[in-house]
Amino acid sequence: MKNKRIRTLVSLLLTVLLLLPTLASCGGKEQTTSSESEAASTEESSTAVSAEEESAEESSEDTGEEPMENIRDNPDYKNILLGKSYTRSALYPDDSSASYPDEGNTKLTDGQLPASEGKYSDPAFAGFNVSNDYSDRGYASIVVDLNGLYCMDKFEIYVGSKAFLSVGISAPAFAWVYASHDGETWHEVGITAHEDTEEVNCLPSVLELNTPVTARYLEFRIVADVSRWMFVAEVMAYGIATDKELPFEEAPAPELGTTFLPAKSSYQFLFIGNSATYVNDIPATLASLCAKKGITITQKQIVPGGRTLEEHAADPAVLAEIAKGYDAVFIQENGNSMTSSSAAEKSLAAIKKLGDAVHASGAVFCFYVRPPYGKDLAGYKNFDQCKLFDEHFTPAAETEDAHCIYVNRAFAYAIKHLNDNLWGDDNAHTNTHGAYLAVCTFYATLFGKTATELGIAYGLPAADAKALQEAADQIALQGVIPWEE
């Protein structure tokens, strides 16, 4: 009997235990153990994370962004230009019979670099020279067809270094990298960078991106520095194939100071003059330094040695070039054309004729008021030449609605305050110090910004460059006239 009662109690207890979950759920508050609660919370959290990941995956599929992340972790990440076809300009002396050839448009993507002890004649190099069309556009061009859409984040161009400077070769200032989806509309990706050195004969100029870009076509626009020669061995781009075409992000236009130029980030300039413009390639150096500040300058030069403005004004080809339409046209006179009243009258008549053509084209008319000669000119010392050139062009600028780039005043300031020698061995043309002073004066005058923000050109010592930058600022920004100090 006793055992029967015990079995009955046990049975009742088991029944109650089995009914408790049902009673709890029906009674309003469901009670769970701590471990059960944590398990439920973890399960809900996991479900929420999964939902977020699924949403992110769907979003990346919609935008095409996911395949662009961490592309260097992709096993297919490589130099995608290897063996690709391309076109190029400015090979010397021309594309059909080059002295430093590129046989069959294959050399620049064949993966071959010059031997470590190789000369500039090494077959891995192709030579580009300013006497061809990169003097017109401001750069030599290499355009590569990728034959498909690729995502890329690193670009390299292997160039000859100043190990060959004794024969007139140095590394270019940099290369712009442009990309396109269709081969017609181009977008600037960035600018390559390197340190030129004599230690190696071929070095990479590199651009690495934080955010990759997609493109079917690439263009390397190579800008010269000290030398008129540029030697290129290889172009490379690293990435992976993709079917997700991303839109290009347009870089904002740089903020420009007070200037008489239209406010924009790219310009086309025409320089008309002679060897005072040509020696040390002042226009190309200006373009290369401006590019590093986000300002693109495409420039053309008509600068035969010794040419006067009278001769330029009588040349139909010069007038036809002006008529093509530039943002600004700069004219520079032969110093002898300002040393007598008769020569000066002919010069002023030429200035008017050229000015009429410039204004008709819609361009801004500018006078590159040239540097003086280091030697005497018709009895004028170099400081006095600066004043003579000023007296010729300043009133002409008012008459012809033109603007003056007073490089003559910058030279007068340097003669008065600095100890620098600004002329080459012929004591007539500028050396690299004088050319850099001219470039700085152009920059500060054109863009209303201090020349001290410019990079250094021609391999000048930093202290020398700073002194020349500050001299240019005195003229262009402070309005100093040295002979009136």
C-alpha positions in Angstrom: 0.0 0.0 0.0 2.8 2.3 0.9 4.6 1.6 -2.3 1.4 2.3 -4.3 1.1 5.8 -2.7 4.7 6.6 -3.5 4.2 5.6 -7.2 1.1 7.8 -7.3 3.0 10.8 -5.9 5.8 10.4 -8.4 3.3 10.1 -11.2 1.6 13.3 -10.2 4.9 15.2 -9.9 5.9 14.1 -13.4 2.6 15.2 -14.8 3.0 18.6 -13.2 6.5 19.0 -14.6 5.4 18.1 -18.1 2.5 20.7 -17.9 4.7 23.6 -16.6 5.8 24.9 -20.0 2.3 24.9 -21.3 0.9 26.6 -18.2 3.7 29.2 -18.3 3.0 30.1 -21.9 -0.7 30.4 -21.5 -0.3 32.3 -18.2 1.3 35.4 -19.8 5.0 35.3 -18.8 7.2 32.7 -20.3 10.0 31.8 -17.9 13.3 30.5 -19.2 16.6 29.5 -17.6 19.6 31.8 -17.9 21.3 29.4 -20.3 18.2 29.2 -22.4 17.9 33.0 -22.6 21.6 33.4 -23.6 21.1 30.7 -26.3 18.0 32.4 -27.6 19.8 35.8 -27.6 22.8 34.4 -29.5 20.5 32.8 -32.0 18.7 36.1 -32.6 22.0 38.0 -32.9 23.3 35.4 -35.3 20.2 35.7 -37.4 20.5 39.6 -37.4 24.1 39.4 -38.5 23.3 37.0 -41.2 20.6 39.3 -42.4 23.0 42.2 -42.4 25.6 40.2 -44.3 23.0 39.1 -46.8 21.9 42.7 -47.2 25.5 43.8 -47.7 26.0 41.1 -50.3 22.9 42.2 -52.2 24.0 45.8 -52.0 27.5 44.9 -53.3 25.9 43.0 -56.1 23.8 46.0 -57.0 26.8 48.5 -56.9 29.6 46.3 -58.0 31.8 47.5 -55.1 32.6 44.2 -53.4 34.9 42.8 -56.2 36.9 46.1 -56.0 38.0 45.6 -52.4 41.3 44.1 -51.6 42.0 43.2 -55.2 45.7 42.4 -54.2 44.4 39.4 -52.3 43.0 38.0 -55.5 45.2 35.2 -56.9 44.7 36.7 -60.4 46.1 40.1 -59.4 49.0 40.8 -61.8 50.5 43.1 -64.4 47.7 43.1 -66.8 49.6 45.1 -69.5 51.9 42.3 -70.3 51.7 41.6 -74.0 48.9 44.1 -74.6 48.7 46.2 -77.8 49.2 50.0 -77.7 49.8 53.1 -79.7 52.3 55.9 -78.9 53.4 59.3 -80.0 56.7 61.3 -80.0 59.1 58.5 -80.7 62.3 59.9 -82.1 62.7 60.9 -84.9 59.3 59.5 -86.0 57.3 56.4 -85.7 58.4 54.9 -89.0 62.2 55.3 -88.6 63.2 55.7 -85.0 66.8 55.9 -83.8 65.7 54.2 -80.6 63.0 52.1 -82.0 59.9 50.3 -80.8 59.6 47.5 -83.3 56.0 46.6 -84.0 54.6 48.4 -80.9 55.7 45.6 -78.6 58.7 46.8 -76.6 56.8 48.7 -73.9 54.6 45.8 -72.8 56.9 42.8 -73.3 58.1 42.6 -69.7 61.7 43.3 -70.6 63.8 45.8 -68.7 67.4 46.9 -69.6 70.3 45.0 -68.1 71.5 46.6 -64.8 74.7 47.8 -66.6 72.9 48.5 -69.8 73.4 51.7 -71.8 70.6 54.0 -73.3 71.1 52.0 -76.5 69.9 48.8 -74.6 67.2 47.3 -76.8 64.7 47.4 -73.9 64.5 51.2 -74.2 62.5 53.3 -76.7 63.5 56.9 -77.0 61.1 60.0 -77.0 62.3 63.5 -77.9 60.8 66.9 -77.7 61.5 67.6 -81.4 58.5 65.4 -82.0 55.0 66.2 -81.0 55.3 66.0 -77.2 56.5 69.7 -77.5 53.1 70.5 -79.0 51.0 68.8 -76.4 53.3 68.9 -73.5 53.7 65.1 -73.2 54.5 61.9 -75.0 51.7 59.5 -75.1 51.3 55.7 -74.7 47.7 54.4 -75.0 47.0 50.7 -74.1 44.0 48.7 -75.1 43.3 46.2 -72.4 40.9 44.2 -74.6 38.4 44.0 -71.7 37.4 45.6 -68.5 39.9 45.6 -65.6 40.0 46.8 -62.0 43.4 48.4 -61.2 45.1 50.1 -58.3 48.8 50.4 -59.2 50.6 51.8 -62.3 54.3 51.9 -63.1 56.3 53.3 -66.0 60.0 52.3 -66.1 62.2 55.1 -67.4 65.8 55.9 -68.1 67.4 57.9 -65.2 70.0 60.7 -65.0 72.6 58.0 -65.0 72.6 59.1 -68.7 72.5 62.8 -68.1 75.9 63.3 -69.7 74.2 62.4 -73.1 71.1 64.5 -72.4 68.8 61.9 -70.9 67.1 62.2 -67.5 63.9 60.7 -66.0 60.7 62.5 -66.9 59.1 64.8 -64.3 56.2 62.4 -64.0 53.5 60.6 -66.0 49.8 61.4 -65.9 47.7 58.2 -65.9 44.4 58.5 -67.7 41.7 55.9 -68.0 38.7 55.4 -70.2 35.8 53.0 -70.6 35.3 53.7 -74.3 38.6 55.1 -75.6 37.1 58.5 -76.3 36.3 60.1 -72.9 39.4 60.2 -70.7 39.6 60.7 -66.9 42.7 61.6 -65.0 43.6 58.8 -62.5 46.7 60.4 -60.9 50.3 61.3 -61.3 53.3 58.9 -61.0 56.2 59.7 -58.7 59.9 58.7 -58.4 63.3 60.0 -57.3 65.7 60.4 -60.2 69.1 58.9 -59.4 72.4 58.1 -61.0 72.6 54.8 -59.0 70.4 52.8 -61.5 69.9 53.1 -65.2 66.2 52.4 -65.2 63.7 53.2 -62.4 60.0 52.9 -61.8 57.7 56.0 -61.6 54.8 54.7 -59.6 51.1 55.6 -58.9 49.2 53.6 -56.2 45.5 54.2 -55.5 43.6 53.9 -52.3 40.4 53.2 -54.3 40.8 51.1 -57.5 39.4 52.2 -60.9 38.0 50.2 -63.7 38.8 50.8 -67.4 39.2 49.3 -70.8 41.8 51.8 -72.0 44.8 53.4 -70.2 47.0 56.3 -71.3 50.4 57.3 -69.9 51.1 61.0 -70.6 54.8 61.4 -69.9 56.1 64.9 -69.1 59.8 65.8 -69.6 61.9 67.4 -66.8 65.5 68.6 -67.3 66.1 66.8 -70.5 64.5 66.9 -73.9 65.0 63.1 -74.1 62.9 60.5 -72.3 63.7 56.8 -72.5 61.0 54.3 -71.6 61.4 50.6 -71.1 58.0 49.4 -69.9 54.5 50.4 -68.8 52.7 48.3 -66.2 49.3 48.3 -64.5 48.3 45.8 -61.8 44.8 44.5 -61.3 42.2 41.9 -62.1 39.6 41.3 -64.8 36.1 42.4 -63.8 32.6 42.8 -65.3 31.6 45.6 -63.0 32.1 49.0 -64.5 32.5 51.7 -61.9 31.9 55.4 -62.7 35.0 57.6 -62.5 35.3 60.1 -59.6 36.0 63.5 -61.0 38.7 65.4 -59.1 37.7 68.8 -57.8 39.2 71.8 -59.7 42.1 73.4 -57.7 41.3 76.6 -55.9 43.0 79.4 -57.8 44.0 82.8 -56.5 43.3 86.1 -58.3 44.2 85.7 -61.9 43.4 87.1 -65.4 43.0 83.6 -66.7 39.6 81.8 -66.8 39.1 79.9 -63.6 39.5 76.2 -64.4 41.9 73.3 -63.9 43.3 72.8 -67.4 44.7 75.3 -70.0 46.0 75.4 -73.5 48.9 77.8 -73.9 50.8 79.0 -77.0 54.3 80.4 -76.7 55.7 82.6 -79.5 59.3 83.7 -79.2 62.8 82.4 -79.6 65.6 80.7 -77.7 64.9 82.7 -74.5 61.8 80.6 -74.2 63.3 77.4 -75.7 66.5 77.0 -73.6 65.7 74.9 -70.5 62.2 74.5 -71.9 60.5 77.0 -69.6 56.9 76.2 -70.9 57.3 72.4 -70.3 58.9 73.0 -66.9 56.0 75.2 -65.9 53.5 72.5 -67.1 55.2 69.8 -65.1 55.3 71.8 -61.9 51.7 73.0 -62.3 50.5 69.4 -62.8 51.7 68.6 -59.4 49.4 71.3 -58.1 46.5 69.9 -60.0 46.6 72.3 -62.9 47.0 70.7 -66.3 48.8 72.8 -69.0 49.0 71.7 -72.6 51.4 73.9 -74.4 52.7 74.5 -77.9 55.9 76.5 -78.8 56.9 78.4 -81.9 60.4 79.5 -80.8 63.0 79.4 -83.6 66.4 80.8 -82.5 66.8 84.6 -82.8 63.3 85.2 -84.2 61.8 88.6 -83.7 58.1 89.4 -83.2 58.2 91.3 -86.5 59.2 88.0 -88.2 56.5 86.1 -86.3 53.8 88.6 -87.3 54.8 88.2 -90.9 54.5 84.4 -90.8 51.1 83.1 -91.9 51.7 79.8 -90.1 52.1 81.7 -86.8 48.8 83.6 -87.4 47.1 80.4 -88.3 48.2 78.7 -85.1 46.9 81.6 -83.0 43.6 81.3 -84.8 43.2 77.7 -83.6 42.1 79.1 -80.2 44.2 78.9 -77.0 43.4 80.0 -73.4 46.4 82.3 -73.5 49.1 83.3 -76.0 52.5 84.5 -74.7 54.8 86.5 -76.9 58.5 87.1 -76.2 60.7 89.5 -78.1 64.3 89.4 -79.3 66.3 91.8 -77.1 67.8 93.6 -80.1 64.4 94.7 -81.1 64.2 97.1 -78.2 67.6 98.8 -78.4 66.8 101.5 -81.0 63.7 103.6 -81.8 63.4 102.2 -85.3 63.6 98.6 -84.1 61.2 99.4 -81.3 58.6 100.8 -83.7 58.7 97.7 -85.8 58.3 95.6 -82.7 55.3 97.6 -81.5 53.7 97.2 -84.9 54.2 93.5 -84.7 52.8 93.4 -81.2 49.6 95.1 -82.5 49.2 92.6 -85.4 49.8 89.6 -83.2 47.5 91.1 -80.5 44.7 91.6 -83.0 45.0 87.9 -84.0 45.0 86.8 -80.4 42.0 88.8 -79.4 40.1 87.6 -82.5 40.8 84.0 -81.3 39.3 84.7 -77.9 42.6 84.0 -76.1 44.2 86.1 -73.3 47.1 88.1 -74.7 50.3 88.0 -72.5 53.7 89.4 -72.8 56.6 87.3 -71.6 58.8 90.2 -70.7 62.1 88.4 -71.2 65.2 88.1 -69.0 68.1 90.3 -69.7 71.4 89.0 -71.2 74.2 88.4 -68.8 76.5 90.4 -71.2 76.0 93.9 -72.5 73.4 94.5 -75.1 74.0 97.6 -77.3 75.7 99.3 -74.3 73.0 98.3 -71.7 74.2 96.4 -68.7 72.0 93.5 -67.6 70.1 95.5 -64.9 69.5 98.3 -67.3 68.2 95.9 -69.9 65.5 94.9 -67.4 64.3 98.5 -67.3 64.6 98.9 -71.1 62.4 95.8 -71.7 59.9 97.1 -69.1 59.6 100.5 -70.8 58.8 98.7 -74.1 56.2 96.3 -72.9 54.4 98.0 -70.0 52.7 100.8 -72.1 52.2 98.3 -74.9 50.2 96.0 -72.5 47.8 98.9 -71.7 47.4 99.8 -75.4 46.9 96.2 -76.6 44.9 94.9 -73.7 47.6 92.5 -72.6 49.1 91.2 -69.4 52.8 91.2 -68.5 54.7 88.3 -67.0 57.6 90.5 -65.6 60.5 88.0 -65.7 62.7 91.0 -66.4 61.8 92.5 -63.0 62.4 89.2 -61.3 65.9 89.1 -62.8 66.5 92.7 -61.7 65.5 91.8 -58.2 67.8 88.8 -58.2 70.7 90.9 -59.5 70.1 93.4 -56.8 69.5 91.1 -53.8 70.9 87.6 -54.6 74.3 86.4 -55.5 73.1 83.8 -58.0 74.6 83.6 -61.5 71.5 83.3 -63.8 73.1 82.7 -67.2 74.7 79.9 -69.0 78.2 79.7 -70.5 77.3 81.9 -73.4 76.3 84.6 -71.0 73.2 85.2 -73.0 70.7 82.4 -72.2 69.5 81.5 -68.8 71.0 78.6 -66.8 68.8 76.4 -64.7 68.7 79.0 -61.9 67.5 81.7 -64.3 65.0 79.4 -66.0 63.6 78.4 -62.6 63.2 82.0 -61.7 61.2 82.6 -64.9 59.0 79.6 -64.2 58.3 80.8 -60.7 57.4 84.2 -61.9 55.0 82.7 -64.5 53.3 80.6 -61.8 52.8 83.4 -59.3 51.6 85.8 -61.9 49.2 83.5 -63.7 47.6 81.9 -60.6 48.0 84.5 -57.9 49.7 82.0 -55.6 53.0 82.0 -53.9 55.8 80.3 -55.9 57.1 78.8 -52.6 54.4 76.1 -52.9 56.0 74.9 -56.2 58.2 71.9 -56.4 61.8 72.2 -57.3 62.9 71.7 -61.0 66.2 71.2 -62.8 67.7 69.5 -59.7 68.4 72.8 -57.9 69.5 72.8 -54.3 66.5 73.5 -52.0 68.0 76.7 -50.5 68.6 78.1 -54.0 65.1 77.2 -55.2 63.5 78.9 -52.1 65.4 82.2 -52.7 64.3 82.2 -56.4 60.7 81.5 -55.4 60.7 84.4 -52.9 62.2 86.7 -55.6 59.4 85.8 -58.0 56.8 86.4 -55.3 58.2 89.9 -54.7 57.5 90.8 -58.3 54.3 88.9 -59.0 52.5 89.2 -55.7 54.0 92.2 -54.0 54.4 94.4 -57.1 58.0 95.3 -56.4 59.8 97.3 -59.1 63.5 96.8 -58.4 64.7 100.1 -59.9 62.2 102.0 -57.8 63.1 100.4 -54.5 
